[in-house]
Amino acid sequence: MNDQEKDFLEDTEIEENVKPTKKKLSEQKLQHLANIRVKALEKKKEMKQITEKANKLKEIESLKEMKKFQKEQLAKKYDEMIENSKPKEEEVKQKQEIVKKEIKEEVKPKEEIKPKEEVKPIKKKKIIKKNCISRSIIRW
């Protein structure tokens, strides 16, 4: 078995020493690969631009949502301020009662005011003078 082991070891050593040789590519293949690389780089740039645009749109949408949320919060605060600033119903009723009492005290029955009779305009009679010329002649 020693002989077989040596043969096996010798085979593995030979394989390690032997390096695969690179094939030399023709100029057409090199040109083709260069074109593929250029196209790949262009495609990569396009994809980056697309992702950048998508990210910008997401940021804009998130900003819009934030502004909308802020506006809603501001509206809620405004509503709360209005509700807090409104006087309570009890206070309103008390004020109304006070005003009613003051009005009753101020308005006491005074002498009844008689309505004025309507004054009719006096109609003047129109005097129509006839024969003015004849009268003037008679006077002479």
C-alpha positions in Angstrom: 0.0 0.0 0.0 2.9 2.3 0.4 3.4 2.3 -3.3 -0.2 3.2 -4.0 -0.1 6.1 -1.5 3.0 7.5 -3.1 1.4 7.3 -6.5 -1.6 9.2 -5.2 0.6 11.8 -3.5 2.6 12.3 -6.7 -0.6 12.8 -8.7 -1.8 15.6 -6.4 1.5 17.3 -6.5 1.5 17.4 -10.2 -2.0 18.9 -10.3 -0.9 21.6 -7.9 2.1 22.6 -9.9 0.1 22.8 -13.2 -1.6 26.1 -13.5 -4.4 26.5 -16.0 -3.3 28.8 -18.8 -5.5 31.7 -19.7 -6.8 31.7 -23.1 -5.9 34.7 -25.1 -9.1 36.4 -26.4 -9.3 37.8 -29.8 -9.7 41.6 -30.4 -13.3 41.2 -31.4 -14.1 39.4 -28.1 -12.3 42.1 -26.1 -14.1 44.8 -28.0 -17.4 43.0 -27.3 -16.6 42.7 -23.6 -15.7 46.4 -23.5 -19.0 47.3 -25.1 -20.8 45.2 -22.6 -19.0 47.0 -19.7 -19.9 50.4 -21.1 -23.5 49.4 -21.4 -23.5 48.0 -17.9 -22.0 51.2 -16.5 -24.7 53.3 -18.3 -27.4 51.0 -17.0 -26.0 51.3 -13.5 -26.1 55.2 -13.8 -29.7 55.1 -14.9 -30.6 52.8 -12.1 -29.0 55.2 -9.6 -30.9 58.1 -11.1 -34.1 56.2 -10.8 -33.5 55.3 -7.2 -32.5 58.9 -6.4 -35.7 60.2 -7.9 -37.8 57.6 -6.0 -36.1 58.5 -2.8 -36.7 62.2 -3.4 -40.4 61.5 -4.1 -40.6 59.5 -0.9 -39.0 62.4 1.0 -41.4 64.9 -0.5 -44.4 62.7 0.3 -43.2 62.3 3.9 -42.7 66.0 4.2 -46.3 66.6 2.9 -47.6 64.1 5.4 -45.7 65.8 8.2 -47.1 69.2 7.2 -50.6 67.7 7.0 -50.2 66.2 10.4 -48.9 69.5 11.8 -51.9 71.3 10.3 -54.3 68.8 11.9 -52.6 69.3 15.3 -52.8 73.0 15.0 -56.4 72.8 14.0 -57.1 70.6 17.1 -55.3 73.1 19.4 -57.3 76.0 17.8 -60.6 74.1 18.4 -59.6 73.5 22.0 -58.7 77.1 22.6 -62.1 78.2 21.2 -63.9 75.7 23.4 -62.0 76.9 26.5 -62.5 80.5 25.7 -66.3 80.2 25.3 -68.1 81.1 28.5 -69.8 78.2 30.2 -73.6 78.0 29.9 -74.1 78.8 33.5 -72.2 82.0 33.3 -74.2 83.0 30.2 -77.5 82.3 31.9 -76.4 84.4 34.9 -75.4 87.3 32.7 -78.7 87.1 30.8 -80.7 87.2 34.1 -78.7 90.2 35.3 -79.4 92.0 32.0 -83.1 91.2 32.2 -83.3 92.6 35.8 -81.5 95.8 34.7 -83.9 96.2 31.8 -86.9 95.7 34.0 -85.7 98.4 36.5 -84.9 100.9 33.7 -88.2 100.4 31.9 -91.0 101.5 34.3 -94.4 102.3 32.9 -94.4 105.9 32.0 -97.4 108.0 31.0 -99.0 106.5 28.0 -98.0 108.3 25.0 -100.9 109.2 22.8 -100.4 108.8 19.2 -100.4 112.0 17.3 -103.2 112.7 15.0 -102.3 112.9 11.4 -102.2 116.4 10.2 -104.0 116.9 6.9 -102.6 119.5 4.6 -104.9 122.4 3.8 -105.9 122.5 0.2 -105.8 125.9 -1.4 -108.4 126.8 -3.9 -107.1 127.8 -7.3 -108.5 131.0 -8.6 -108.7 131.1 -12.3 -108.9 134.5 -13.8 -110.7 134.8 -16.9 -110.9 137.6 -19.3 -108.0 139.5 -17.8 -107.8 141.7 -20.8 -111.5 142.6 -20.5 -111.2 143.6 -16.9 -108.2 145.7 -17.5 -110.1 147.6 -20.2 -113.0 148.2 -18.0 -110.9 149.7 -15.3 -109.6 152.4 -17.6 
